[in-house]
């Protein structure tokens, strides 16, 4: 079974809430696997459990506040051709060890309109504070390591 998850181009920014993009494949027990926007994933099932192998990651440019899922690659454009304002992008609410989210300043405008990475209940770099990014051309990946340290930089440009 191969499922490709893509956002619909007809969504307006007011209807583009994060739950519009959640694609979840459920198991018999009711638990599911949430896929990142634009990804291609191969799912395996033994009849009871479902596991997935992410084949390719997609990129997503949110037009308003957005809550990420594991594997999301977010292109943040706060310039005049994008959101034209500061924006908050929230990390997943219930991360597992090894979850990753990538952020890229595609509008080269974070010094004017900051990106706030909302911690969504988990620490970021060991601190119970949101991360504010205010450097143009920033690009970084956060990986979840544990409840104490929370989300840490995997890489940063």
C-alpha positions in Angstrom: 0.0 0.0 0.0 1.5 3.4 -1.0 -0.2 6.6 0.1 1.0 10.0 -1.1 -0.1 12.9 1.0 -0.4 16.3 -0.6 -2.1 19.6 0.5 -5.0 20.7 -1.7 -4.2 23.9 -3.7 -7.7 25.2 -3.3 -7.5 25.7 0.5 -7.7 29.3 1.7 -5.4 30.5 4.6 -8.5 30.6 6.9 -9.3 26.9 6.2 -5.7 25.7 6.2 -5.7 24.6 9.8 -3.2 21.9 10.6 -5.9 19.2 10.9 -6.8 19.7 7.3 -3.5 18.1 6.3 -3.4 15.2 8.7 -3.4 11.9 6.9 -3.6 9.1 9.4 -3.7 5.4 8.7 -5.3 3.5 11.7 -4.5 0.2 13.1 -7.0 -2.3 14.6 -6.4 -0.8 18.0 -7.2 2.7 16.7 -3.7 4.1 16.9 -2.3 5.6 13.7 0.6 6.8 11.7 0.5 10.6 10.8 2.3 11.5 7.5 4.1 14.8 6.8 2.8 17.0 4.0 4.0 16.1 0.5 5.6 12.8 1.6 5.6 9.5 0.0 5.4 6.6 2.5 5.3 2.9 2.1 3.1 1.3 4.8 3.6 -2.2 6.1 0.9 -4.1 8.1 0.8 -7.5 9.7 -3.0 -7.2 10.1 -2.8 -5.6 13.5 0.0 -3.1 13.4 1.1 -0.6 10.8 4.6 0.7 10.3 5.8 3.1 7.7 9.0 3.8 5.8 9.2 7.4 4.6 10.4 7.3 1.0 10.6 11.0 0.2 9.8 14.1 2.2 7.9 17.0 0.8 8.1 20.7 1.5 5.2 22.8 2.9 4.9 26.6 3.0 2.3 27.5 5.6 0.2 30.6 5.2 -0.7 31.0 8.9 0.1 29.3 12.2 0.7 25.6 11.6 1.3 22.5 13.8 3.9 20.2 12.4 4.1 16.4 12.3 7.2 14.2 12.4 9.2 14.6 9.1 7.7 18.0 8.1 10.0 20.2 6.1 8.7 23.8 6.5 9.5 26.6 4.1 8.9 29.8 6.1 8.2 32.9 4.0 7.4 35.9 6.1 8.3 38.4 3.3 5.9 40.5 1.3 5.3 37.7 -1.2 4.5 35.3 1.7 2.8 35.7 5.0 4.0 39.4 5.4 4.1 39.0 9.2 5.7 37.1 12.0 4.5 33.5 12.3 4.3 30.7 14.8 5.0 27.1 13.7 4.3 24.6 16.5 6.3 21.4 17.0 4.3 18.1 17.3 2.4 17.8 20.6 3.4 14.2 21.5 6.8 13.6 19.9 8.7 10.3 19.9 12.5 10.0 20.2 14.0 10.6 16.8 11.2 12.7 15.4 12.5 15.5 13.2 11.2 18.8 11.8 13.1 21.0 9.4 12.7 24.8 9.0 14.0 26.9 6.1 13.7 30.7 5.7 12.6 30.7 2.1 11.6 34.4 2.1 14.9 35.6 3.6 13.0 37.9 5.9 13.1 36.5 9.4 15.1 39.5 10.7 12.0 41.6 10.0 9.2 39.1 10.6 10.4 36.5 13.1 9.6 32.8 13.2 8.5 31.5 16.6 8.9 27.7 16.9 6.2 26.8 19.5 7.4 24.1 21.9 3.9 22.6 22.2 4.6 21.3 25.7 8.1 19.9 25.1 11.4 21.6 25.9 13.6 23.1 23.2 17.3 22.9 23.9 16.5 21.9 27.5 14.4 25.0 28.1 10.6 25.4 28.6 10.6 28.3 26.1 9.6 28.8 22.5 12.4 29.4 20.0 12.4 32.7 18.3 14.4 32.8 15.0 15.3 36.3 13.8 18.2 35.7 11.4 17.6 35.9 7.6 18.4 32.7 5.6 18.2 30.5 8.7 17.8 26.8 8.0 17.8 24.1 10.7 16.5 20.7 11.8 15.2 19.9 15.3 15.3 16.4 16.5 13.4 15.2 19.7 15.8 13.4 22.1 14.0 13.0 25.4 11.6 14.8 27.9 14.4 16.6 29.7 16.3 18.0 26.7 13.3 18.0 24.4 14.0 19.2 20.8 17.7 19.8 19.9 19.4 21.2 16.8 20.4 18.4 14.5 21.9 20.9 12.1 21.8 24.6 11.7 22.9 27.0 8.9 
